[in-house]
Amino acid sequence: MAEVYLNGKFVGYVDNLKQFTEHLKEERRKGTFPANMNYSYNEESNEIHIETSKGRTLRPLIVIKDGQPLLNEKHLKQLEKNEISWSDLAEQGVIEYLDAAEEENCLVSFSEKDLTPQHTHLEISPPTVKNYLKRLEDFYLSFRIHPYTRNIKRSLLKASKCYLYDWTRVKDEGKRFENFIAVELKTLVSFWSDATGDPYHLWYVRDKEKRETDFLITKDDTPWLLVETKHSDSLIEKHHFETQKMLKGIPLVQVTRKEGVCSLQSKNAYRISASRLLS
């Protein structure tokens, strides 16, 4: 018979320890109990501690059943279409938020390839995230743009940026416009490469001050065009000119959603409407 404590207070006893903890786990995954509820069993003291208090550090983990992650391609497609959210995955029991105490009673794998029937959870680690992003790319739901670092002083080696092919799914207006331009530029780069035989590639630039220029197009591995996106028209910021200078003064274009914009701000630096640029 084990003692049960709720947020540090004794509340009673349980006879069937395994059945009780399984019940807690299943009801949390069904959404009956809150997602931030955690439980742990101390074998030495024969105590079960249930915690729902605030201030605990929780981290998300993918639930494993019979050696397979519950997060699958169907969920990824639903996420991409905004049919479900991250919180929905927690309510469905696909992911769980565990504290340090509960994690002591779990077996967590750091990579999907190492999963066994004994594992209870999968780490949401960079390799795991990268694997799921790869799946999105395989289904032509998203694509990535890598950072360009050649000839850029104080450049920051950073992870790729991920964009959706269906840019209409992005809720934020500014990010949606950037995603739209990313799709259009990727299409143009592919067309130019196929039509001319010259290798065009799409990148982005970010320095150690976290100042970013949204896109850089290279031709024959040489910087060719810088593109910055702005939802509304405004003056081109100074750091973009610094990047332009480092890249030997290649053309710099700031593209805006606003109609009727077409101006030369300084030498080889332009502000232009998206409709005009892409027409």
TORKOL-4160 file (C-alpha; in steps of 0.2 Angstrom, whole numbers, padded with zeros to 4 digits, m for minus):
279
<pt num="1" X="0000" Y="0000" Z="0000"/>
<pt num="2" X="0008" Y="0016" Z="m0006"/>
<pt num="3" X="0005" Y="0034" Z="0001"/>
<pt num="4" X="m0002" Y="0047" Z="m0011"/>
<pt num="5" X="0003" Y="0065" Z="m0009"/>
<pt num="6" X="m0005" Y="0080" Z="m0019"/>
<pt num="7" X="0006" Y="0095" Z="m0020"/>
<pt num="8" X="0015" Y="0089" Z="m0005"/>
<pt num="9" X="0000" Y="0085" Z="0006"/>
<pt num="10" X="m0005" Y="0068" Z="0011"/>
<pt num="11" X="m0022" Y="0063" Z="0003"/>
<pt num="12" X="m0023" Y="0044" Z="0005"/>
<pt num="13" X="m0017" Y="0027" Z="0000"/>
<pt num="14" X="m0018" Y="0016" Z="m0015"/>
<pt num="15" X="m0017" Y="m0003" Z="m0016"/>
<pt num="16" X="m0014" Y="m0006" Z="m0034"/>
<pt num="17" X="0001" Y="0005" Z="m0038"/>
<pt num="18" X="0003" Y="0000" Z="m0056"/>
<pt num="19" X="m0016" Y="0002" Z="m0060"/>
<pt num="20" X="m0016" Y="0019" Z="m0051"/>
<pt num="21" X="m0002" Y="0026" Z="m0061"/>
<pt num="22" X="m0008" Y="0020" Z="m0077"/>
<pt num="23" X="m0025" Y="0028" Z="m0073"/>
<pt num="24" X="m0016" Y="0044" Z="m0070"/>
<pt num="25" X="m0006" Y="0043" Z="m0086"/>
<pt num="26" X="m0021" Y="0038" Z="m0097"/>
<pt num="27" X="m0033" Y="0051" Z="m0090"/>
<pt num="28" X="m0020" Y="0065" Z="m0093"/>
<pt num="29" X="m0018" Y="0059" Z="m0111"/>
<pt num="30" X="m0036" Y="0060" Z="m0113"/>
<pt num="31" X="m0037" Y="0078" Z="m0107"/>
<pt num="32" X="m0047" Y="0073" Z="m0091"/>
<pt num="33" X="m0032" Y="0079" Z="m0080"/>
<pt num="34" X="m0022" Y="0095" Z="m0084"/>
<pt num="35" X="m0007" Y="0093" Z="m0095"/>
<pt num="36" X="0004" Y="0101" Z="m0082"/>
<pt num="37" X="0000" Y="0087" Z="m0070"/>
<pt num="38" X="0015" Y="0076" Z="m0066"/>
<pt num="39" X="0017" Y="0061" Z="m0055"/>
<pt num="40" X="0031" Y="0051" Z="m0048"/>
<pt num="41" X="0034" Y="0035" Z="m0038"/>
<pt num="42" X="0048" Y="0035" Z="m0024"/>
<pt num="43" X="0051" Y="0016" Z="m0022"/>
<pt num="44" X="0062" Y="0019" Z="m0006"/>
<pt num="45" X="0048" Y="0028" Z="0004"/>
<pt num="46" X="0034" Y="0019" Z="m0006"/>
<pt num="47" X="0026" Y="0036" Z="m0010"/>
<pt num="48" X="0017" Y="0043" Z="m0025"/>
<pt num="49" X="0018" Y="0062" Z="m0028"/>
<pt num="50" X="0006" Y="0071" Z="m0039"/>
<pt num="51" X="0011" Y="0089" Z="m0044"/>
<pt num="52" X="0000" Y="0102" Z="m0052"/>
<pt num="53" X="0008" Y="0117" Z="m0043"/>
<pt num="54" X="0015" Y="0132" Z="m0053"/>
<pt num="55" X="0034" Y="0136" Z="m0055"/>
<pt num="56" X="0040" Y="0119" Z="m0060"/>
<pt num="57" X="0051" Y="0117" Z="m0076"/>
<pt num="58" X="0042" Y="0106" Z="m0089"/>
<pt num="59" X="0048" Y="0100" Z="m0105"/>
<pt num="60" X="0038" Y="0092" Z="m0120"/>
<pt num="61" X="0042" Y="0074" Z="m0125"/>
<pt num="62" X="0034" Y="0064" Z="m0139"/>
<pt num="63" X="0024" Y="0049" Z="m0132"/>
<pt num="64" X="0030" Y="0032" Z="m0138"/>
<pt num="65" X="0018" Y="0017" Z="m0139"/>
<pt num="66" X="0025" Y="0000" Z="m0144"/>
<pt num="67" X="0041" Y="0007" Z="m0150"/>
<pt num="68" X="0033" Y="0020" Z="m0161"/>
<pt num="69" X="0031" Y="0039" Z="m0159"/>
<pt num="70" X="0013" Y="0044" Z="m0158"/>
<pt num="71" X="0017" Y="0060" Z="m0168"/>
<pt num="72" X="0016" Y="0055" Z="m0186"/>
<pt num="73" X="0014" Y="0062" Z="m0204"/>
<pt num="74" X="m0005" Y="0065" Z="m0201"/>
<pt num="75" X="m0001" Y="0077" Z="m0187"/>
<pt num="76" X="0012" Y="0086" Z="m0197"/>
<pt num="77" X="0000" Y="0089" Z="m0211"/>
<pt num="78" X="m0014" Y="0095" Z="m0199"/>
<pt num="79" X="m0001" Y="0107" Z="m0191"/>
<pt num="80" X="0004" Y="0113" Z="m0208"/>
<pt num="81" X="m0014" Y="0117" Z="m0212"/>
<pt num="82" X="m0018" Y="0125" Z="m0195"/>
<pt num="83" X="m0031" Y="0111" Z="m0192"/>
<pt num="84" X="m0023" Y="0108" Z="m0175"/>
<pt num="85" X="m0010" Y="0117" Z="m0164"/>
<pt num="86" X="0004" Y="0111" Z="m0152"/>
<pt num="87" X="m0008" Y="0112" Z="m0137"/>
<pt num="88" X="m0020" Y="0100" Z="m0147"/>
<pt num="89" X="m0006" Y="0087" Z="m0147"/>
<pt num="90" X="m0004" Y="0088" Z="m0129"/>
<pt num="91" X="m0023" Y="0087" Z="m0126"/>
<pt num="92" X="m0023" Y="0071" Z="m0138"/>
<pt num="93" X="m0009" Y="0063" Z="m0128"/>
<pt num="94" X="0003" Y="0064" Z="m0143"/>
<pt num="95" X="0016" Y="0074" Z="m0133"/>
<pt num="96" X="0017" Y="0076" Z="m0114"/>
<pt num="97" X="0025" Y="0089" Z="m0103"/>
<pt num="98" X="0036" Y="0081" Z="m0089"/>
<pt num="99" X="0045" Y="0088" Z="m0074"/>
<pt num="100" X="0061" Y="0081" Z="m0068"/>
<pt num="101" X="0053" Y="0069" Z="m0055"/>
<pt num="102" X="0041" Y="0060" Z="m0067"/>
<pt num="103" X="0055" Y="0059" Z="m0080"/>
<pt num="104" X="0065" Y="0048" Z="m0067"/>
<pt num="105" X="0052" Y="0035" Z="m0070"/>
<pt num="106" X="0052" Y="0036" Z="m0089"/>
<pt num="107" X="0064" Y="0029" Z="m0102"/>
<pt num="108" X="0068" Y="0043" Z="m0115"/>
<pt num="109" X="0076" Y="0040" Z="m0132"/>
<pt num="110" X="0087" Y="0054" Z="m0139"/>
<pt num="111" X="0083" Y="0049" Z="m0157"/>
<pt num="112" X="0070" Y="0040" Z="m0167"/>
<pt num="113" X="0082" Y="0027" Z="m0174"/>
<pt num="114" X="0086" Y="0021" Z="m0156"/>
<pt num="115" X="0068" Y="0017" Z="m0151"/>
<pt num="116" X="0064" Y="0001" Z="m0143"/>
<pt num="117" X="0047" Y="m0006" Z="m0136"/>
<pt num="118" X="0054" Y="m0002" Z="m0119"/>
<pt num="119" X="0055" Y="0017" Z="m0122"/>
<pt num="120" X="0041" Y="0028" Z="m0116"/>
<pt num="121" X="0046" Y="0045" Z="m0124"/>
<pt num="122" X="0056" Y="0053" Z="m0138"/>
<pt num="123" X="0066" Y="0068" Z="m0135"/>
<pt num="124" X="0061" Y="0083" Z="m0145"/>
<pt num="125" X="0080" Y="0087" Z="m0149"/>
<pt num="126" X="0087" Y="0096" Z="m0164"/>
<pt num="127" X="0090" Y="0079" Z="m0174"/>
<pt num="128" X="0071" Y="0075" Z="m0170"/>
<pt num="129" X="0065" Y="0091" Z="m0176"/>
<pt num="130" X="0076" Y="0090" Z="m0191"/>
<pt num="131" X="0069" Y="0073" Z="m0195"/>
<pt num="132" X="0051" Y="0080" Z="m0195"/>
<pt num="133" X="0056" Y="0095" Z="m0205"/>
<pt num="134" X="0063" Y="0083" Z="m0218"/>
<pt num="135" X="0046" Y="0073" Z="m0218"/>
<pt num="136" X="0037" Y="0090" Z="m0222"/>
<pt num="137" X="0049" Y="0093" Z="m0236"/>
<pt num="138" X="0047" Y="0075" Z="m0243"/>
<pt num="139" X="0028" Y="0079" Z="m0244"/>
<pt num="140" X="0032" Y="0096" Z="m0252"/>
<pt num="141" X="0024" Y="0105" Z="m0238"/>
<pt num="142" X="0039" Y="0116" Z="m0233"/>
<pt num="143" X="0056" Y="0120" Z="m0239"/>
<pt num="144" X="0072" Y="0127" Z="m0230"/>
<pt num="145" X="0084" Y="0141" Z="m0234"/>
<pt num="146" X="0101" Y="0140" Z="m0228"/>
<pt num="147" X="0112" Y="0154" Z="m0221"/>
<pt num="148" X="0125" Y="0162" Z="m0232"/>
<pt num="149" X="0142" Y="0165" Z="m0224"/>
<pt num="150" X="0155" Y="0168" Z="m0237"/>
<pt num="151" X="0162" Y="0185" Z="m0238"/>
<pt num="152" X="0151" Y="0191" Z="m0223"/>
<pt num="153" X="0161" Y="0197" Z="m0209"/>
<pt num="154" X="0154" Y="0193" Z="m0192"/>
<pt num="155" X="0142" Y="0181" Z="m0200"/>
<pt num="156" X="0133" Y="0169" Z="m0188"/>
<pt num="157" X="0132" Y="0151" Z="m0192"/>
<pt num="158" X="0114" Y="0147" Z="m0189"/>
<pt num="159" X="0100" Y="0134" Z="m0193"/>
<pt num="160" X="0090" Y="0135" Z="m0209"/>
<pt num="161" X="0074" Y="0145" Z="m0210"/>
<pt num="162" X="0059" Y="0135" Z="m0214"/>
<pt num="163" X="0045" Y="0141" Z="m0225"/>
<pt num="164" X="0028" Y="0134" Z="m0231"/>
<pt num="165" X="0024" Y="0132" Z="m0249"/>
<pt num="166" X="0006" Y="0136" Z="m0244"/>
<pt num="167" X="0010" Y="0153" Z="m0237"/>
<pt num="168" X="m0008" Y="0158" Z="m0234"/>
<pt num="169" X="m0007" Y="0147" Z="m0219"/>
<pt num="170" X="0004" Y="0159" Z="m0210"/>
<pt num="171" X="m0006" Y="0170" Z="m0198"/>
<pt num="172" X="0005" Y="0185" Z="m0195"/>
<pt num="173" X="0004" Y="0197" Z="m0209"/>
<pt num="174" X="0022" Y="0202" Z="m0210"/>
<pt num="175" X="0028" Y="0184" Z="m0209"/>
<pt num="176" X="0015" Y="0178" Z="m0222"/>
<pt num="177" X="0022" Y="0191" Z="m0234"/>
<pt num="178" X="0040" Y="0186" Z="m0231"/>
<pt num="179" X="0034" Y="0168" Z="m0234"/>
<pt num="180" X="0025" Y="0173" Z="m0250"/>
<pt num="181" X="0041" Y="0181" Z="m0257"/>
<pt num="182" X="0052" Y="0166" Z="m0252"/>
<pt num="183" X="0040" Y="0155" Z="m0262"/>
<pt num="184" X="0041" Y="0167" Z="m0277"/>
<pt num="185" X="0060" Y="0168" Z="m0276"/>
<pt num="186" X="0062" Y="0150" Z="m0274"/>
<pt num="187" X="0052" Y="0147" Z="m0290"/>
<pt num="188" X="0061" Y="0160" Z="m0300"/>
<pt num="189" X="0078" Y="0153" Z="m0294"/>
<pt num="190" X="0073" Y="0136" Z="m0300"/>
<pt num="191" X="0067" Y="0143" Z="m0317"/>
<pt num="192" X="0082" Y="0153" Z="m0320"/>
<pt num="193" X="0093" Y="0138" Z="m0316"/>
<pt num="194" X="0083" Y="0127" Z="m0328"/>
<pt num="195" X="0082" Y="0140" Z="m0342"/>
<pt num="196" X="0100" Y="0146" Z="m0342"/>
<pt num="197" X="0110" Y="0131" Z="m0336"/>
<pt num="198" X="0118" Y="0143" Z="m0323"/>
<pt num="199" X="0117" Y="0137" Z="m0304"/>
<pt num="200" X="0106" Y="0150" Z="m0295"/>
<pt num="201" X="0103" Y="0147" Z="m0276"/>
<pt num="202" X="0093" Y="0156" Z="m0263"/>
<pt num="203" X="0100" Y="0160" Z="m0245"/>
<pt num="204" X="0098" Y="0172" Z="m0231"/>
<pt num="205" X="0111" Y="0182" Z="m0221"/>
<pt num="206" X="0112" Y="0185" Z="m0203"/>
<pt num="207" X="0126" Y="0192" Z="m0193"/>
<pt num="208" X="0131" Y="0190" Z="m0174"/>
<pt num="209" X="0121" Y="0206" Z="m0170"/>
<pt num="210" X="0106" Y="0196" Z="m0176"/>
<pt num="211" X="0103" Y="0208" Z="m0190"/>
<pt num="212" X="0096" Y="0199" Z="m0205"/>
<pt num="213" X="0093" Y="0202" Z="m0223"/>
<pt num="214" X="0079" Y="0190" Z="m0228"/>
<pt num="215" X="0086" Y="0183" Z="m0245"/>
<pt num="216" X="0102" Y="0182" Z="m0255"/>
<pt num="217" X="0102" Y="0175" Z="m0273"/>
<pt num="218" X="0119" Y="0169" Z="m0279"/>
<pt num="219" X="0123" Y="0165" Z="m0297"/>
<pt num="220" X="0138" Y="0153" Z="m0300"/>
<pt num="221" X="0141" Y="0153" Z="m0281"/>
<pt num="222" X="0143" Y="0172" Z="m0282"/>
<pt num="223" X="0132" Y="0185" Z="m0273"/>
<pt num="224" X="0120" Y="0192" Z="m0286"/>
<pt num="225" X="0105" Y="0200" Z="m0278"/>
<pt num="226" X="0100" Y="0205" Z="m0260"/>
<pt num="227" X="0081" Y="0205" Z="m0256"/>
<pt num="228" X="0073" Y="0212" Z="m0240"/>
<pt num="229" X="0054" Y="0211" Z="m0237"/>
<pt num="230" X="0043" Y="0224" Z="m0228"/>
<pt num="231" X="0025" Y="0223" Z="m0226"/>
<pt num="232" X="0024" Y="0242" Z="m0227"/>
<pt num="233" X="0035" Y="0254" Z="m0236"/>
<pt num="234" X="0049" Y="0262" Z="m0226"/>
<pt num="235" X="0067" Y="0267" Z="m0228"/>
<pt num="236" X="0080" Y="0253" Z="m0230"/>
<pt num="237" X="0089" Y="0250" Z="m0214"/>
<pt num="238" X="0108" Y="0254" Z="m0212"/>
<pt num="239" X="0114" Y="0236" Z="m0209"/>
<pt num="240" X="0107" Y="0230" Z="m0226"/>
<pt num="241" X="0119" Y="0243" Z="m0234"/>
<pt num="242" X="0133" Y="0236" Z="m0224"/>
<pt num="243" X="0129" Y="0219" Z="m0230"/>
<pt num="244" X="0128" Y="0225" Z="m0248"/>
<pt num="245" X="0145" Y="0233" Z="m0246"/>
<pt num="246" X="0153" Y="0217" Z="m0240"/>
<pt num="247" X="0145" Y="0208" Z="m0255"/>
<pt num="248" X="0154" Y="0220" Z="m0267"/>
<pt num="249" X="0139" Y="0232" Z="m0270"/>
<pt num="250" X="0127" Y="0220" Z="m0278"/>
<pt num="251" X="0109" Y="0226" Z="m0280"/>
<pt num="252" X="0099" Y="0228" Z="m0265"/>
<pt num="253" X="0080" Y="0227" Z="m0266"/>
<pt num="254" X="0068" Y="0230" Z="m0252"/>
<pt num="255" X="0051" Y="0223" Z="m0258"/>
<pt num="256" X="0035" Y="0229" Z="m0250"/>
<pt num="257" X="0017" Y="0224" Z="m0251"/>
<pt num="258" X="0011" Y="0242" Z="m0253"/>
<pt num="259" X="0006" Y="0246" Z="m0271"/>
<pt num="260" X="0014" Y="0260" Z="m0281"/>
<pt num="261" X="0031" Y="0259" Z="m0274"/>
<pt num="262" X="0046" Y="0261" Z="m0285"/>
<pt num="263" X="0061" Y="0272" Z="m0280"/>
<pt num="264" X="0080" Y="0272" Z="m0279"/>
<pt num="265" X="0085" Y="0276" Z="m0262"/>
<pt num="266" X="0104" Y="0276" Z="m0265"/>
<pt num="267" X="0116" Y="0268" Z="m0277"/>
<pt num="268" X="0110" Y="0251" Z="m0282"/>
<pt num="269" X="0097" Y="0251" Z="m0268"/>
<pt num="270" X="0079" Y="0250" Z="m0273"/>
<pt num="271" X="0062" Y="0250" Z="m0264"/>
<pt num="272" X="0048" Y="0242" Z="m0275"/>
<pt num="273" X="0031" Y="0235" Z="m0273"/>
<pt num="274" X="0030" Y="0216" Z="m0274"/>
<pt num="275" X="0017" Y="0217" Z="m0288"/>
<pt num="276" X="0029" Y="0227" Z="m0299"/>
<pt num="277" X="0045" Y="0216" Z="m0295"/>
<pt num="278" X="0036" Y="0200" Z="m0298"/>
<pt num="279" X="0026" Y="0205" Z="m0313"/>
